[in-house]
Amino acid sequence: MNRLLIVSNRLPITIEKRKGNLHFRPSVGGLATGLGSFYKSYDSVWLGWCGISADKVDRNEKENIKTKLMRDFASYPIFLSKRDIEMYYRGFCNETIWPLFHCFTQYAVYDKSLWGSYGFVSRLFCDAVLKIANPDDIIWIQDYHLMLLPKLIRERMPDATIGFFLHIPFPPFEIFHLLPWRKEILESLLYADLIGFHTYDYVYHFLDSIHRILGYEHTIGQITTENRVVKVDSFPMGIDYERYANAIHIPEVKKKVKRIRRKTDGRKIIVSIDRLDYTKGVPQRLEAFDSFLERYPEYKEKVTFIHASAPSRTKVAHYKLLKKQVDELVGKINGKYGTIGWVPVWYLYRSLPFNDITALYNVADVALVIPLKDGMNLIAKEFVATKADSKGVLILSEMAGAAKELGEAIIVNPNDKEEIIESLKNALEMPDEEQRENNRIMQRRLQRYNVERWAKDFMDSLSYIKEVQQQFHSKKLTDKIKKNLINDYSKSNDRLLLLDYDGTLVPFAPRPEKAKPDNELLMILKSLSLDTKNEVVIVSGRDKEILDKWFGTIDIGLIAEHGAWIKERDGNWETIEPLRNNWKEKILPILEYYVDRTPGAFIEEKEFSLVWHYRRVDNKLASVRSMELKDDLLHLTANLNLGVLEGSKVIEIKSIGINKGKAALRWISPKDPLEKKDWDFILSIGDDLTDEDVFAILPESAYSIKVGLSPSRARFNLDSVKDVRLLIKELIL
């Protein structure tokens, strides 16, 4: 199995320097905890920041840190300066991306200098990866801190296997669109081979932004860019189930459980554990508990609320205010309801070790986990896993990714205080057997889909998409195949070159004035036409007047309007078969109606066809309107002998039986046998669905080339217009 490189902001080991000595301890946090057990069982290296400022260690200490981390922890450190930490981590990551992706737009800061630092640190991470990466390594990039890394690595390791996983929510387009650097981030992520999210909601939001900002469509989560195929999918992260399920057997955990039960004196226990973050809804939990005691006074002195908050981003202003608010709420509740023998809220403001956390899970009658927004929330899963006797009730926010898997919990809206209050009462009064049944179902699910299964599913999907890419790559016009093509061209005496225009010889542009051939292209075509062995045919969707205007002075054949018109060298324009256009008066009003409803759309009228263009339409609206129009047209044209053709951001209506392939037969298999040539070299190049009709009628010996990576009948692929021109110029030379 190939080696795995896990790349994240933090290593699973944190280094501190106290009194001149370096101290190594396990990192805390969802990612370190979740992936910690998995990466140790794999041939892997974990790359990330080691937690200590580069300003605090000298060169020798850095080397010692590298040696110890690689030897003892299979980890490779990245050193960040105090400024890097302030600008990149505390700045862009935690003051821009974190609030924005969690839909707290009021807290998001858009500072160009912070963005610059984000890019600078991403390059530091890239340099570190390249120092230790082997060509066959799997590079798995984790989370929002490193969204620029896929592109940076791909540019320097084009064949690398790269996966990316986002552990926080991906926001709806309307929120993501607020980010000034949205395009750069999306473009970078598409340099990964596989992009993973916790839920299909986040997958949908991502694909929606990709479509509306970059214009890419997808097929069941598979995106085809100009030169790559990328997969986007959902992988709900699991936990180390057995570790939590067996924690009750640890002697220290047993002691802590007994101590907590003794101190709570037989009262019901509600447990709440989370980082002190504004996304976690900590004040809402406390306010709901306050209202619960007020509404149901019979629970006074019969229930204890244990809330543990790990300090988080303590230097950020919003977090300081949150800490103050929580302190005041705890004081208010304890002062309002507390008695000499009873403290309603036990408030622990510190990070708790594994044994303490699992002891709290075990004693809890109710776990109150109601974040306002959370990518997954492993605490909910950990709580369920620890319930050895299956007693205990989970109250879970519908805004947490885990709610998609833990449907047997009591699911609440974290903004609905009334619902939370009633859920607390229902949870405390739920019959034991109902608790056990709900938890058993969830436990079986968590046991099956644990962290190892999650990682394996991701790796399997990454392997699959690499196979898909390889299938496309196997059709790519490699240097070896190109050499054979050029050699066959040079040896042949009767050559036919069928060249699509828009998207093949020039980048596609709806308006003719934007698609006019440049001087280089005109010189290329003239050079080809001057070779007496060549028959060059431009096969285009443009109308015949435009093609005449552009290429009338060059001795080449022309096919216009996707095959409606044909013009051979030294000939006149003619149609394949008698055509009519009296149907236009029925169809044109429909197209005009859709233009009025779709800002940016316009109609192009050709002699025997109508074209509805929507390239300049908002991508989301274009997707909806084009489908609506196509459905309407298919119903209207059913009895009119018309075809509805989809092209690159266009829908064209024309007579059935007219296509580029049928027109190209004039050169390949003319009706008059005397006109037939025995071509010993045929080259056909095109970029969209309309060109598939040409590829379909070519003999097996022909060189057919699709521009782009979408599925095609063509034998080979090229990436771009630039590559097409380079190929043709090599033929001329």
Beta strands, then each sheet from edge to edge (+ up, - down):
strand 1: 4-10
strand 2: 13-18
strand 3: 21-26
strand 4: 44-53
strand 5: 75-80
strand 6: 138-142
strand 7: 161-165
strand 8: 194-197
strand 9: 218-219
strand 10: 222-224
strand 11: 229-234
strand 12: 268-275
strand 13: 303-310
strand 14: 345-349
strand 15: 366-369
strand 16: 393-397
strand 17: 410-412
strand 18: 495-500
strand 19: 534-539
strand 20: 557-560
strand 21: 565-567
strand 22: 574-575
strand 23: 602-605
strand 24: 609-613
strand 25: 642-646
strand 26: 650-655
strand 27: 681-686
strand 28: 703-707
strand 29: 716-718
sheet 1: 5+ 4+ 1+ 6+ 7+ 8+ 11+ 10- 9+
sheet 2: 2+ 3-
sheet 3: 14+ 13+ 12+ 15+ 16+ 17+
sheet 4: 22+ 21- 20+ 19+ 18+ 27+ 28+ 29+
sheet 5: 23+ 24- 26+ 25-
end
